[in-house]
């Protein structure tokens, strides 16, 4: 059994101790969620395990077998812009991956230059090597992963892709490589719901181990079997999924607080005894004096993350907030809004979700006044004070101290109860301890910068919040408090998000962008919408009649690749049928070996599926003029 072991790992970053002699084991098939407030070292730990960084000192703290392979999905994976998608996704060192890469490259050349004898020869060699190394299953798995992640154009250059497309290419690359340990940093960012659900199922069936950092609490709950929590330099382990972690952590915190209170009570008693000045203290009393010193040293052992408390007052909001009438917006030939109407009222809780690239962020930019409608009317209420939390922070001076950054917005903030609160206390409530207030922004983690940016927006006391994918970079603790704050926030909240948990807790109305200006509305939360969509998709569809004039011209001849497929398809069908017969016979001789029976049944089902696909292809190809 292959395992990865970490022993007494220590890592400091400036004044902060990220890891204080932490140790743990990762077993085969582990599904581990890594949790912690922004800045506790989640990404740093992944980088150390991926051998992109080291702990303090020269002593190695990470141990694994020489043939142990690790795949790392970082949040900021950089590919050479000149690479094709195919070259990027098949970057793994596995011999099978390289064989599949050469085959897919030869296949692309064959599709473009099928009549070229040199291209045909190159393809024949690649196909022969695939047979020799039995790499067809790897090729099939790779194509399923690419298809599920929406990656179809393997010829396209990486430099031509959007940020979301690059993220999906990065994810495809590590999944296709099938390492012993998958390290995934926010794998659900830029994925739609169908893809996230597929990824959940894929990881549950994955043969290796998985260690992931994610804000998606439903994803954590459905995939993980262990939770690692980083807190104040220590690592705490919990068995079970996210729900089990929440219950167990609450109990651990309760016990720790009770123990701390007992220590304080004992300390007070001992302090009173010490101050009483008992005369003629002799050697018999020295033991008690020593116990007092021990108590004194061990007070305040319990460190808690604190409560990210939001009690900031907001400006009064009138009845009229935001409104779009007959709104149209196009980018080149792409329609984003088509005669679109929208009315935002006070206390609105609107979630915007749907297809990537369909214009969700564009709508926020229109509402924020950063883009103008192509035609139509957009009006904004006189009392509106709008804050826009974008996917990118405003430009931050890396040499500026964080307290000075916040003071640019205000020195004091009015609270909902009428009191005033200073910038230093606000930073503490946002989980920035006082010793960090003088820290320069350049030393903060990406998540800490996002939290600081959010705080600067909120202290300006907005009454309308526009949030573009707020869950992508904020930790779970921050999100939990934000979700609670939105329950009592008297203004309007409009958020673009793919986070099902966040949308379930925050919104009561959805706009679903389906592309090309098609936008559906739904009253309810995200889970209700997904459930209703599944029910609708399971209903039988009415067959659409297509007239002869509307139908595409019927293809009369096979392509070169189809001719090659037709030449061997009957042999392929016969081989699959024989394989099914052999597996069925093997089942008859297994007796009560239920584990092996289950494995054989799965193999039979996979072959039957393959047989059905081959039969459909035979039927399709047989219609051509051969």
C-alpha positions in Angstrom: 0.0 0.0 0.0 1.4 3.4 -1.1 1.4 6.1 1.6 2.7 9.6 2.0 4.0 10.6 5.4 4.7 14.0 6.9 6.7 14.1 10.1 7.4 17.2 12.2 7.0 19.7 9.4 7.7 23.3 10.4 7.3 26.4 8.2 7.4 30.1 9.1 6.5 33.0 6.9 7.8 36.3 8.2 6.3 36.7 11.7 3.7 34.0 11.1 4.2 30.3 12.0 2.3 28.3 9.4 3.2 24.8 10.6 4.6 24.0 14.0 5.9 20.4 13.8 2.8 19.0 12.2 2.6 15.3 11.2 0.1 13.1 9.3 -0.3 10.2 7.0 -2.2 10.0 3.6 -3.3 6.5 2.8 -4.5 5.0 -0.5 -8.0 6.1 -1.5 -8.1 8.8 1.2 -10.5 11.7 0.4 -9.2 14.6 2.5 -10.6 18.1 2.8 -8.1 20.7 3.9 -9.8 23.6 5.9 -8.5 26.7 7.5 -8.9 30.5 7.6 -7.2 32.4 4.8 -3.5 32.7 5.6 -3.2 29.5 7.7 -1.1 27.8 5.0 -3.4 25.6 3.0 -1.8 26.4 -0.4 1.6 26.4 1.2 1.1 22.8 2.5 0.0 21.7 -1.0 3.1 23.2 -2.5 5.3 21.5 0.0 3.7 18.1 -0.7 4.0 18.8 -4.5 7.7 19.6 -3.9 7.3 23.1 -5.2 8.4 24.5 -1.7 10.1 23.2 1.4 9.7 23.4 5.2 12.2 25.2 7.4 15.7 23.8 7.7 17.5 21.2 5.8 15.7 18.2 7.3 13.2 16.4 5.0 9.8 16.1 6.6 7.9 14.5 3.6 8.3 10.9 2.8 6.9 8.7 0.0 8.0 5.7 -2.2 10.2 6.4 -5.2 7.5 5.4 -7.6 4.9 7.6 -5.9 3.4 10.1 -8.3 1.8 13.4 -7.2 -0.4 15.6 -9.4 -1.0 19.2 -8.3 -3.8 21.5 -9.5 -2.7 25.0 -8.4 -5.0 28.1 -8.5 -2.6 29.9 -10.8 -1.2 27.1 -13.1 0.8 28.7 -16.0 1.1 27.0 -19.3 3.2 28.3 -22.2 0.8 30.4 -24.3 2.1 28.8 -27.5 1.2 25.2 -26.4 -1.9 23.6 -27.9 -4.6 22.3 -25.6 -3.5 18.7 -26.5 0.1 19.4 -25.6 -1.0 21.0 -22.2 -3.3 18.2 -21.1 -0.9 15.4 -21.9 2.1 16.8 -20.0 2.2 13.9 -17.5 5.3 11.7 -17.3 3.5 8.4 -17.4 4.6 6.3 -20.4 0.9 5.6 -21.2 0.1 9.3 -21.2 3.0 10.0 -23.7 1.8 7.1 -25.9 -1.8 8.5 -25.9 -0.4 12.0 -26.6 1.5 10.8 -29.7 -1.6 8.9 -30.9 -3.9 12.0 -30.5 -1.4 14.2 -32.3 -1.2 11.7 -35.2 -5.0 11.5 -35.2 -5.4 15.3 -35.6 -2.8 15.3 -38.4 -4.8 12.4 -40.1 -8.0 14.4 -39.9 -6.4 17.4 -41.5 -4.2 15.6 -44.1 -5.7 12.2 -44.5 -4.4 11.7 -48.0 -0.8 12.3 -47.1 1.1 8.9 -47.1 3.6 10.2 -44.4 0.7 11.2 -42.1 -0.9 7.8 -42.6 2.3 6.1 -41.8 2.8 8.1 -38.7 -0.8 7.3 -37.6 -0.2 3.6 -38.2 2.9 3.6 -36.0 1.0 5.5 -33.2 -1.9 3.1 -33.4 0.4 0.1 -33.3 2.1 1.5 -30.2 -1.3 2.0 -28.6 -2.0 -1.7 -29.2 1.3 -2.8 -27.9 1.0 -0.9 -24.6 -2.7 -1.5 -24.3 -3.3 2.3 -23.9 -6.8 2.4 -25.3 -8.5 2.6 -21.8 -6.2 5.5 -20.9 -7.2 7.2 -24.2 -10.9 6.6 -23.5 -10.6 7.9 -19.9 -8.8 11.0 -21.2 -11.5 11.7 -23.8 -14.3 11.3 -21.2 -12.5 13.8 -18.9 -12.0 16.3 -21.7 -15.6 16.0 -22.8 -17.0 16.4 -19.3 -14.8 19.5 -18.7 -16.0 21.0 -22.0 -12.7 20.8 -23.7 -13.2 19.9 -27.4 -10.7 22.0 -29.5 -7.4 20.3 -28.9 -5.7 22.3 -31.7 -6.4 25.6 -29.9 -3.5 27.6 -28.4 -3.5 28.1 -24.6 -2.9 31.8 -25.2 -6.4 32.0 -26.8 -8.3 30.6 -23.8 -10.1 32.5 -21.1 -9.1 32.2 -17.5 -11.9 29.7 -16.8 -10.9 27.6 -19.8 -7.3 27.5 -18.7 -8.4 26.3 -15.2 -10.4 23.4 -16.8 -7.3 22.5 -18.9 -5.2 22.4 -15.7 -7.8 20.2 -14.1 -7.9 17.9 -17.1 -4.1 17.6 -17.1 -3.9 16.3 -13.5 -6.9 14.0 -13.8 -5.7 12.4 -17.0 -2.3 11.7 -15.5 -4.0 9.6 -12.8 -1.3 10.1 -10.1 -1.2 8.3 -6.7 -2.1 11.5 -4.9 -4.2 14.4 -6.3 -3.6 17.8 -4.7 -6.5 20.0 -5.8 -6.6 23.7 -4.9 -10.2 25.0 -5.4 -11.0 22.5 -8.2 -14.6 23.7 -8.5 -13.8 27.3 -9.5 -15.1 28.1 -13.0 -17.1 24.8 -13.2 -20.8 24.7 -13.8 -23.2 22.5 -11.8 -23.2 19.5 -14.1 -19.4 19.4 -14.3 -19.1 19.8 -10.5 -21.5 16.8 -10.0 -19.5 14.8 -12.5 -16.3 15.7 -10.6 -17.8 14.6 -7.4 -18.6 11.2 -8.8 -15.2 10.9 -10.5 -13.3 11.6 -7.3 -15.4 9.2 -5.3 -14.4 6.4 -7.8 -10.7 7.6 -8.1 -8.2 4.8 -7.4 -5.6 7.1 -5.7 -5.7 9.5 -2.8 -7.1 13.0 -2.9 -6.2 16.1 -0.8 -8.2 19.2 -1.7 -8.8 22.8 -0.6 -12.3 24.0 -1.5 -14.8 26.5 -0.4 -17.7 24.3 -1.8 -19.2 22.8 1.3 -21.6 20.5 -0.6 -18.6 19.2 -2.5 -16.6 18.6 0.7 -19.6 16.8 2.2 -20.1 14.5 -0.7 -16.5 13.6 -1.4 -14.4 13.7 1.7 -13.9 10.9 4.3 -11.3 12.9 6.4 -10.9 16.6 7.3 -7.6 18.3 8.1 -8.0 21.6 9.8 -5.1 24.1 10.0 -5.3 26.5 13.0 -2.5 28.6 14.6 0.3 26.4 13.3 -1.3 23.1 14.3 -3.1 20.4 12.2 -6.2 18.7 13.6 -7.6 15.6 12.0 -11.3 14.6 11.9 -12.9 11.4 10.6 -15.9 11.8 8.2 -17.1 14.4 5.8 -17.8 18.2 6.3 -20.9 17.7 8.4 -19.1 15.3 10.8 -16.3 17.9 11.0 -18.6 20.7 12.0 -20.2 18.6 14.8 -16.9 17.3 16.1 -15.2 20.7 15.9 -18.0 22.4 17.9 -17.6 19.7 20.6 -13.8 20.1 20.7 -14.1 23.9 21.0 -16.6 23.5 23.8 -14.3 21.1 25.8 -11.3 23.4 25.3 -13.1 26.4 26.5 -14.4 24.5 29.6 -10.8 23.4 30.4 -9.5 26.9 30.0 -12.2 28.2 32.4 -11.2 25.6 34.9 -7.5 26.6 34.7 -8.5 30.3 35.2 -10.6 29.4 38.2 -7.7 27.4 39.8 -5.3 30.2 38.9 -7.4 32.7 40.8 -7.5 30.5 43.9 -3.8 30.0 43.8 -3.2 33.7 43.2 -5.2 34.6 46.3 -3.2 32.1 48.3 0.1 33.5 47.1 -1.0 37.1 47.9 -2.2 36.1 51.3 1.5 36.2 52.4 1.3 33.0 54.5 4.0 33.3 57.1 6.8 30.8 57.5 6.2 29.1 54.1 8.5 26.1 54.2 9.5 23.3 51.9 6.0 21.9 52.2 4.6 25.0 50.5 7.2 25.0 47.7 5.4 22.4 45.7 2.2 24.5 45.7 4.3 27.6 44.6 5.6 25.5 41.7 2.1 24.4 40.8 1.1 28.1 40.8 3.9 28.9 38.3 2.8 26.0 36.1 -0.8 27.3 36.1 0.4 30.8 35.2 2.5 29.5 32.3 -0.3 27.3 30.9 -3.1 29.9 31.0 -4.6 31.0 27.6 -3.6 27.8 25.8 -6.9 27.8 23.9 -6.7 29.8 20.7 -9.9 30.3 18.8 -10.4 31.7 15.3 -12.7 34.4 16.8 -16.0 35.6 15.4 -15.9 37.5 12.1 -18.6 39.9 13.3 -20.3 42.3 10.9 -22.3 45.0 12.7 -21.7 47.8 10.2 -24.5 50.3 9.7 -25.9 50.9 6.2 -27.3 54.0 4.5 -31.1 54.1 4.2 -32.4 52.7 0.9 -35.4 54.1 -0.9 -38.1 52.0 -2.7 -36.4 52.5 -6.1 -33.1 50.6 -6.3 -32.0 49.4 -9.8 -34.1 48.8 -12.9 -33.5 47.7 -16.5 -36.2 48.1 -19.2 -36.0 46.5 -22.6 -32.3 46.1 -22.1 -30.1 44.9 -25.0 -26.4 44.2 -24.9 -24.2 42.6 -27.5 -20.5 41.9 -27.7 -19.6 41.7 -31.4 -22.1 39.2 -32.6 -22.7 37.6 -29.2 -26.1 38.5 -27.6 -25.9 38.9 -23.8 -29.2 40.6 -23.1 -32.2 40.5 -25.4 -35.1 42.8 -24.5 -34.3 42.1 -20.8 -36.3 43.6 -17.9 -35.0 43.6 -14.3 -36.3 45.3 -11.2 -34.2 45.2 -8.0 -36.0 46.3 -4.8 -34.9 46.9 -1.3 -33.9 43.6 0.5 -33.6 41.8 -2.8 -31.6 38.6 -2.7 -30.9 37.7 -6.3 -28.5 34.9 -7.5 -27.1 35.0 -11.0 -25.9 31.6 -12.3 -25.8 29.4 -15.4 -23.5 28.8 -18.4 -20.0 30.0 -18.3 -19.4 32.9 -20.8 -23.1 33.7 -21.1 -22.7 37.2 -19.6 -23.3 36.9 -15.9 -20.4 39.2 -15.0 -21.4 41.5 -17.8 -24.8 42.1 -16.2 -23.0 43.0 -12.9 -20.8 45.4 -14.8 -23.9 47.0 -16.4 -25.6 47.3 -12.9 -22.3 48.8 -11.5 -22.3 51.4 -14.3 -19.1 50.1 -15.9 -20.8 49.1 -19.1 -23.6 50.8 -21.0 -26.5 49.0 -22.6 -26.5 48.7 -26.4 -30.1 49.9 -26.1 -32.8 50.2 -23.5 -33.0 52.1 -20.2 -31.0 51.5 -17.0 -31.9 53.6 -14.0 -30.6 53.7 -10.4 -32.3 55.1 -7.3 -31.1 58.3 -5.7 -30.4 56.7 -2.3 -28.3 53.9 -3.7 -24.8 53.4 -2.4 -23.3 50.6 -4.3 -20.3 48.4 -3.6 -19.0 46.0 -6.2 -16.9 43.0 -5.1 -15.3 41.9 -8.4 -13.3 38.8 -9.2 -10.1 40.9 -9.2 -9.0 43.1 -6.3 -8.5 46.8 -7.0 -4.8 47.5 -7.4 -3.1 47.2 -4.1 0.3 48.8 -3.2 2.4 45.8 -1.9 4.4 48.1 0.2 1.4 49.7 1.9 0.6 48.6 5.5 -2.8 47.0 5.8 -4.1 49.4 8.4 -3.2 52.3 6.2 -5.0 50.7 3.3 -8.2 50.5 5.3 -7.7 54.1 6.7 -7.9 55.3 3.1 -11.6 54.5 3.2 -12.4 55.6 6.8 -10.9 56.1 10.3 -14.1 55.0 12.1 -17.3 53.2 11.1 -20.8 53.6 12.5 -22.3 50.4 13.8 -25.9 49.3 13.5 -26.4 50.0 17.2 -25.3 53.6 16.7 -21.8 53.2 18.2 -18.5 53.9 16.5 -15.7 51.3 15.9 -12.1 52.1 14.9 -10.1 50.6 12.0 -7.9 48.5 14.3 -10.8 46.8 16.0 -12.5 46.2 12.6 -9.4 44.5 11.4 -9.4 42.3 14.5 -13.0 41.4 14.0 -12.1 40.4 10.4 -9.6 37.9 11.9 -6.5 40.1 11.4 -4.7 40.0 14.9 -3.1 43.3 16.1 0.4 42.1 15.4 -0.5 41.9 11.7 -1.9 45.4 11.3 1.5 46.8 10.4 2.1 44.0 7.9 2.6 45.2 4.3 0.0 44.0 1.8 2.7 42.2 -0.3 3.2 39.7 2.6 -0.5 38.7 2.8 -1.8 35.5 1.2 -4.2 35.8 -1.7 -7.2 34.9 0.5 -6.1 37.5 3.1 -5.9 40.2 0.4 -9.5 39.3 -0.7 -10.8 39.5 2.8 -9.1 42.9 3.3 -10.6 44.1 0.0 -14.0 43.0 1.1 -13.7 44.8 4.4 -12.7 48.1 2.6 -15.9 47.8 0.6 -18.1 47.2 3.6 -16.8 50.0 5.8 -18.0 52.4 3.1 -21.5 51.5 4.3 -23.1 50.4 1.0 -26.8 49.5 0.8 -26.5 47.6 -2.5 -23.9 44.8 -2.8 -22.9 43.4 -6.1 -20.8 40.2 -5.6 -19.0 38.4 -8.5 -18.1 34.9 -7.5 -17.4 35.8 -3.8 -16.8 32.2 -2.7 -13.8 31.7 -5.1 -11.2 33.1 -2.7 -12.8 33.5 0.7 -12.4 30.8 3.4 -15.4 28.9 4.9 -15.3 30.9 8.2 -15.6 34.2 6.3 -18.4 32.9 4.1 -20.3 31.5 7.0 -20.4 34.9 8.7 -21.2 36.7 5.5 -24.1 34.4 4.9 -25.4 35.2 8.4 -24.8 39.0 7.9 -26.9 38.9 4.7 -29.9 37.6 6.7 -30.2 40.9 8.4 -28.6 43.2 5.8 -31.3 45.8 5.1 -30.1 46.5 1.5 -30.1 44.5 -1.7 -27.7 41.6 -2.5 -27.0 40.6 -6.1 -24.5 37.8 -6.5 -23.0 35.8 -9.4 -22.0 32.4 -8.1 -21.8 28.7 -8.9 -21.5 27.7 -5.2 -24.7 25.8 -4.4 -24.3 26.0 -0.6 -23.8 29.8 -0.7 -26.8 30.3 -3.0 -29.0 28.1 -0.9 -28.2 30.2 2.2 -28.3 33.7 0.6 -30.8 34.0 -2.3 -34.5 33.4 -2.8 -34.6 34.2 -6.6 -32.4 33.1 -9.5 -31.5 34.3 -12.9 -30.2 31.4 -15.0 -28.1 32.4 -18.0 -28.3 29.8 -20.8 -26.4 31.7 -23.5 -27.3 33.8 -26.5 -29.5 36.1 -24.5 -31.7 33.4 -23.1 -32.2 34.1 -19.3 -34.7 32.1 -17.2 -35.9 33.2 -13.8 -36.7 30.9 -10.8 -38.2 31.8 -7.4 -36.5 29.6 -4.9 -33.0 28.4 -3.9 -30.4 26.6 -5.9 -31.1 23.1 -4.7 -34.8 23.5 -5.5 -33.9 24.7 -9.0 -31.5 21.8 -9.7 -34.1 19.3 -8.4 -36.8 20.7 -10.7 -34.4 20.7 -13.6 -33.6 17.0 -13.1 -37.3 16.2 -13.0 -37.9 18.1 -16.2 -35.0 16.5 -18.0 -36.3 13.0 -17.0 -39.6 13.7 -18.7 -40.0 12.2 -22.2 -39.3 14.8 -24.9 -41.7 15.5 -27.8 -40.1 14.6 -31.1 -39.6 17.6 -33.2 -40.6 17.2 -36.9 -38.0 18.3 -39.3 -39.0 19.1 -42.9 -36.9 17.8 -45.7 -36.0 21.4 -46.7 -34.7 22.1 -43.2 -32.7 19.0 -42.8 -29.0 19.0 -43.5 -27.9 17.4 -46.7 -27.3 13.7 -46.2 -23.7 12.7 -46.1 -23.0 10.1 -48.9 -19.4 9.0 -48.3 -17.3 8.0 -45.3 -14.4 10.0 -44.2 -10.9 8.3 -44.3 -11.2 7.6 -40.5 -14.7 6.2 -40.9 -13.4 3.8 -43.6 -10.7 2.5 -41.3 -13.3 2.1 -38.5 -15.7 0.2 -40.8 -12.9 -2.1 -41.9 -12.5 -3.5 -38.4 -15.8 -2.8 -36.6 -17.2 -6.3 -37.1 -14.1 -7.9 -35.6 -14.3 -5.4 -32.7 -17.9 -6.4 -32.0 -17.0 -10.1 -32.1 -14.1 -9.5 -29.6 -16.3 -7.7 -27.2 -19.0 -10.4 -27.4 -16.3 -13.1 -26.7 -15.0 -11.0 -23.7 -18.5 -10.8 -22.3 -18.9 -14.6 -22.6 -15.6 -15.2 -20.9 -16.5 -12.9 -18.0 -19.9 -14.6 -17.6 -18.2 -18.0 -17.5 -15.7 -16.6 -14.9 -18.6 -15.5 -12.7 -20.0 -19.1 -12.7 -16.8 -20.3 -11.0 -16.4 -17.7 -8.2 -18.6 -19.4 -5.6 -19.1 -17.1 -2.7 -16.2 -14.7 -3.5 -18.6 -11.7 -3.5 -15.8 -9.1 -4.0 -14.6 -10.8 -7.2 -18.2 -11.3 -8.4 -18.8 -7.6 -8.0 -15.6 -6.8 -10.0 -16.6 -9.2 -12.8 -20.1 -7.7 -12.9 -18.7 -4.2 -13.4 -16.5 -5.5 -16.2 -19.4 -7.1 -17.9 -21.5 -3.9 -17.7 -18.6 -1.8 -19.1 -18.2 -4.2 -22.0 -22.0 -4.3 -22.7 -21.9 -0.5 -22.8 -19.0 -0.6 -25.3 -20.8 -3.2 -27.3 -23.9 -1.1 -27.5 -21.8 1.9 -28.7 -20.1 -0.3 -31.4 -23.5 -1.6 -32.6 -24.8 1.9 -32.9 -21.7 2.9 -34.9 -22.1 -0.2 -37.2 -25.7 0.8 -37.9 -24.7 4.4 -38.7 -21.8 3.4 -41.0 -23.7 0.8 -42.8 -26.0 3.4 -44.3 -23.2 4.9 -46.4 -22.4 3.8 -49.9 -19.6 1.3 -49.3 
